[in-house]
Amino acid sequence: MSNQSNETAQVIVVGAGPVGLWVAAELALAGVSTLVLERAVERSPHSKAMGMHPRTVEVLALRGAEKRFLADGFPRPNWHFGMLENRLDFSGLDTPYPFMLAFPQTRTEELFEQRALDLGVRIHRGHAVTGLAQDASAVTLTLDDSRTLTASYVVGADGAGSTVRKAAGIAFPGSDATTFGYVGEVSLTEQPVLSAQTDDGALITVPLGGGRYRLAGMDAHRQGPDDPFTLEDLRATTRLVAGSDFGMHDPTWLSRFGNTTRVAAEYRRGRVLLAGDAAHMHFPAGGVGLNVGVQDAMNLGWKLAAEVHGRAAPGLLDSYHAERHPVGLALAQHTLAQTALISATTPEQRALRTLVNDLIGTVPAFATALADKLAALDVAYPAADAHPLVGRRMPLLALLAGRPLLLARTTLPEAFALAAELGFETAVDPDLPDARAAVVRPDGHVWWATDDTSEVPAGLTGLGTTFAD
Ligand SMILES: Cc1cc2nc3c(=O)[nH]c(=O)nc-3n(C[C@H](O)[C@H](O)[C@H](O)COP(=O)(O)OP(=O)(O)OC[C@H]3O[C@@H](n4cnc5c(N)ncnc54)[C@H](O)[C@@H]3O)c2cc1C
């Protein structure tokens, strides 16, 4: 029998993975009462993701949350695409953080959780959501102990198998797994190769410190969905592909995964929103899933907060799907392409792999375009008939309070006063590029811009969303 809980929250986030924790923190920063429900009693000790890409570090920096990551992480100047031998050089990318920051997911979750708690988020572990119903005014969740909880909105950040997505009736179109990869964390007595590929499979290695390494790859001889994966299997494939097992011993994690690739058809259905792996599932090629998920969360948080407070322009919350669904589709495409390169075994596939590898090595613009894709520096939200600056990211800002910012080359007393009334921050930037004034959204993308400062007051009110308490 179900019983209604007294616990209330304006938004319930389902899932305390990195994406749920970041979106919860964003909501709380904007003054939304937020509850996170997490099925697991304790966080997994295994770090699936090992890295932060440049746009994610920019996103953290927007909130002043990047310092611990930069202090404890290891910046790597290059990264791989499809496990190809020629690496992508991140050092010349147009970002304050031109590197892949090696940083374990467990630690990311710890830091995100602390931030969420500090901002007043309540996190309840050991509670699985089993069902969901929504009407025009609220969403009701059913928990595994039969309690029900009601909120104005629910964010499903409950991973690839998302109960929220299924219960909301949101389709998850895509393709089933055709290739299976593996990951193993072991101690090695010898320095391993960085990467290797033969007809027997592919391998990359990532140092974890203290003689421990992550080995990830594809074993061409074990492509059954339910094939076992033991230390001896890892040893055998490593010997075949790289010529040695590098003295591997003491595994702490051995796992396999497929390249099932799906993107939710709707990132929003009524009062239910999806973010992270709940919205996109793919092969973990290029190390981007967590990164794209955090960027989803950043796009969603301020919009949902404005909607909950009744201060959002019509259509603002729908723009979450409009802006992030294409990014999910692009993610699906480039991880599928990488899977093809990783699992290349036919002469045709090997020829494609050689071609792409050569292009990366010899055509800098090609390599930079791929690096921008992994780094998410190619993501912009341009609008038809808008100033060309609109939608571009502004990486050098700190928007610590999560409010939008009116930037102008000179002080604009009337416009700055109006901006303050609307709850926007203001600043003068004599070097503002490509426009005389611009409004930057809380997620660091340009919302509106002009070359004629007399238009600023009308531009501000035209956005139709306010942030004043
Ligand atoms: C081997 C491997 C390597 C990877 N490497 C990288 C990398 O280097 N870089 C990168 O960016 N990404 C990487 N990824 C992907 C990355 O780990 C995921 O994209 C990331 O974990 C997604 O975060 P999330 O918060 O959306 O979902 P999850 O991390 O899956 O979190 C979802 C949470 O929801 C909880 N939950 C599920 N169902 C319920 C329910 N019904 N009720 C309540 N709670 C529920 C779960 O317990 C979980 O804590 C890798 C993945 C794998 C498998």
The ligand as a Tripos MOL2 file, in Angstrom:
@<TRIPOS>MOLECULE
LIG
   53    58     1     0     0
SMALL
NO_CHARGES

@<TRIPOS>ATOM
      1 C1         34.3870    1.9210  -18.7490 C.3       1 LIG1
      2 C2         33.8210    3.3040  -18.8390 C.ar      1 LIG1
      3 C3         34.7030    4.3770  -18.9580 C.ar      1 LIG1
      4 C4         34.2160    5.6680  -19.0410 C.ar      1 LIG1
      5 N1         35.1050    6.6900  -19.1620 N.ar      1 LIG1
      6 C5         34.6470    7.9530  -19.2660 C.ar      1 LIG1
      7 C6         35.5530    9.0720  -19.3480 C.ar      1 LIG1
      8 O1         36.7800    8.9170  -19.3220 O.2       1 LIG1
      9 N2         35.0280   10.3110  -19.4290 N.ar      1 LIG1
     10 C7         33.6860   10.5330  -19.4260 C.ar      1 LIG1
     11 O2         33.2620   11.6810  -19.5170 O.2       1 LIG1
     12 N3         32.8070    9.5150  -19.3180 N.ar      1 LIG1
     13 C8         33.2460    8.2430  -19.2240 C.ar      1 LIG1
     14 N4         32.3640    7.2230  -19.0850 N.ar      1 LIG1
     15 C9         30.9260    7.5270  -19.0110 C.3       1 LIG1
     16 C10        30.5470    8.0650  -17.6250 C.3       1 LIG1
     17 O3         30.9610    7.1750  -16.6220 O.3       1 LIG1
     18 C11        29.0430    8.2760  -17.5710 C.3       1 LIG1
     19 O4         28.6770    9.0590  -18.6960 O.3       1 LIG1
     20 C12        28.6140    8.9920  -16.2840 C.3       1 LIG1
     21 O5         28.7140    8.1480  -15.1650 O.3       1 LIG1
     22 C13        27.1600    9.4630  -16.4200 C.3       1 LIG1
     23 O6         26.7650   10.0930  -15.2530 O.3       1 LIG1
     24 P1         25.2210   10.1320  -14.8310 P.3       1 LIG1
     25 O7         25.1850   10.9020  -13.5500 O.co2     1 LIG1
     26 O8         24.4120   10.5780  -15.9800 O.co2     1 LIG1
     27 O9         24.8120    8.6160  -14.6140 O.3       1 LIG1
     28 P2         25.3810    7.5350  -13.5970 P.3       1 LIG1
     29 O10        26.8060    7.8140  -13.2630 O.co2     1 LIG1
     30 O11        25.0460    6.2280  -14.1810 O.co2     1 LIG1
     31 O12        24.5560    7.7870  -12.2780 O.3       1 LIG1
     32 C14        23.1930    7.4260  -12.2000 C.3       1 LIG1
     33 C15        22.8540    7.2430  -10.7390 C.3       1 LIG1
     34 O13        21.4610    6.9810  -10.6510 O.3       1 LIG1
     35 C16        21.2520    5.9480   -9.7050 C.3       1 LIG1
     36 N5         19.9790    5.3040  -10.0430 N.ar      1 LIG1
     37 C17        19.7210    4.4990  -11.0940 C.ar      1 LIG1
     38 N6         18.4210    4.1170  -11.0870 N.ar      1 LIG1
     39 C18        17.8700    4.6860  -10.0050 C.ar      1 LIG1
     40 C19        16.5530    4.6660   -9.4680 C.ar      1 LIG1
     41 N7         15.5720    3.9780  -10.0550 N.pl3     1 LIG1
     42 N8         16.3070    5.3620   -8.3370 N.ar      1 LIG1
     43 C20        17.2940    6.0810   -7.7260 C.ar      1 LIG1
     44 N9         18.5620    6.1250   -8.2060 N.ar      1 LIG1
     45 C21        18.8430    5.4370   -9.3300 C.ar      1 LIG1
     46 C22        22.4570    5.0420   -9.8750 C.3       1 LIG1
     47 O14        22.6770    4.2510   -8.7270 O.3       1 LIG1
     48 C23        23.5720    6.0490  -10.1120 C.3       1 LIG1
     49 O15        24.1870    6.4560   -8.9270 O.3       1 LIG1
     50 C24        32.8200    5.9020  -19.0010 C.ar      1 LIG1
     51 C25        31.9430    4.8330  -18.8690 C.ar      1 LIG1
     52 C26        32.4280    3.5520  -18.7950 C.ar      1 LIG1
     53 C27        31.4710    2.4040  -18.6550 C.3       1 LIG1
@<TRIPOS>BOND
     1     1     2 1
     2     2     3 ar
     3     2    52 ar
     4     3     4 ar
     5     4     5 ar
     6     4    50 ar
     7     5     6 ar
     8     6     7 ar
     9     6    13 1
    10     7     8 2
    11     7     9 ar
    12     9    10 ar
    13    10    11 2
    14    10    12 ar
    15    12    13 ar
    16    13    14 ar
    17    14    15 1
    18    14    50 ar
    19    15    16 1
    20    16    17 1
    21    16    18 1
    22    18    19 1
    23    18    20 1
    24    20    21 1
    25    20    22 1
    26    22    23 1
    27    23    24 1
    28    24    25 2
    29    24    26 1
    30    24    27 1
    31    27    28 1
    32    28    29 2
    33    28    30 1
    34    28    31 1
    35    31    32 1
    36    32    33 1
    37    33    34 1
    38    33    48 1
    39    34    35 1
    40    35    36 1
    41    35    46 1
    42    36    37 ar
    43    36    45 ar
    44    37    38 ar
    45    38    39 ar
    46    39    40 ar
    47    39    45 ar
    48    40    41 1
    49    40    42 ar
    50    42    43 ar
    51    43    44 ar
    52    44    45 ar
    53    46    47 1
    54    46    48 1
    55    48    49 1
    56    50    51 ar
    57    51    52 ar
    58    52    53 1
@<TRIPOS>SUBSTRUCTURE
     1 LIG1         1 GROUP 0 **** ****
